Amino acid sequence: MGRRFDVGVGVFGALLLANAAVSTVLYRGDLKIRDEEFTFPSAQVVFEVALSLVLCLWAALKIPGSFLPILSDAKENRVTMFPANLDFMVFNHRGKLFPPKFVEAEFS
């Protein structure tokens, strides 16, 4: 139920954002009819955009699931072979101006 709720919140946030866009277009059309200049959107549109931002952010953080730790000793994380095309590998770069400082490791 939790994932379906989060997807619903995201869809509602997207629909609310679309409604704010349509309201802004209609508001600008009304201003053109009255020969007034557009200075700022109405408070309703600003509130809808802020609410849709919060709802879409909620859904974007909740739908993918929990964050998993990155395992540094996993074999999948290591570069074990070079790509077949070495043309795009650059070894002459600014990094050699600052040579790495080697520190002896202390093991307890």
C-alpha positions, 0 to 999 in steps of 0.5 A: 500500500505504501508504494501505491500511495507514494506513486499517487502522491507523485501523480497528484503533484504532477497534475497540480503542476500542470493545473498551475501551468494552465491557470497561468496561461489563462491568467495571462490571456485574461490580462491581455484582454484587459490590456494589463501587463503581467507582473507576477502570477496569482497567489493560487498559482504560486501556492500550487507550484510550491505544493506540487514541488513538495509532493513531487519531491516526496514521491521522488524520494519515497518511490525508489526505496531505501538507500543501500550502502556502497560496498568498496570491496565489491568485485563489480566496483573495480576496473579490471580491464581497459576499454577496447578504444583507448583514444579517449583516455587522457594521460597528459592532464593538469593532475600531474602538476600536483603529484600525490602525497604518499603516506605509509599506512599504519596497521594496528 
